[in-house]
Amino acid sequence: MDIEKTRKSVTDQKINWQIHALARMLERGISREEVKEAILYGEIIEEYPNDYPLPSCLIFYKDIKPLHIVLSYDETNHATYIITAYQPDLNHFETDLKTRRRQ
């Protein structure tokens, strides 16, 4: 996934917030601004090229609190789709909060 294209779509306000993502963000106390910041300054830690209907990725960003953002980018519409956002935990990730624990 081309993170620069994704970042441009965010700065151009071409973001589609999935209802699931907004509901989870509200439950988890994560704002839209925090998600945008994570996309603009975070790093891709996992890519899912076979996701349907669009390839997606997992972004990690740590400022005040660590965040994971799952998103996809639509090359046709030059738009980013926010799938979900959450704070990673040590049950699922190593202490770096980037590496998945083996199940």
C-alpha positions, 0 to 999 in steps of 0.5 A: 500500500502506498502510504503517501497516497493515503496521507494525501487523501486524508489531507484532502479530506477524502476519508470514508468513516465506516459505521463500525469504525465510528461506533468502535472509536466512540466506545474506545474514546478515540477521536477522528483527529487522533485517527487522522494524526495516526495516518499522517505520522504513523507507520504501516506494520502489517499489509493485507493485500488480499482483503476484499473489496480493497487491500488494507493495512494496519497502521501503528502510531504512538503519541499520547496513547498508542493507536492501531488503525485498519484502513483501505485505500481506493485507487479509483476514488483516491479515498481512504476507508477507515475500517477500525481503530483501537489501542493495542494491548499486550494480550495480542501484541509484544511490548513494542505494540507492533509485533503480534504475539504468537497464538 
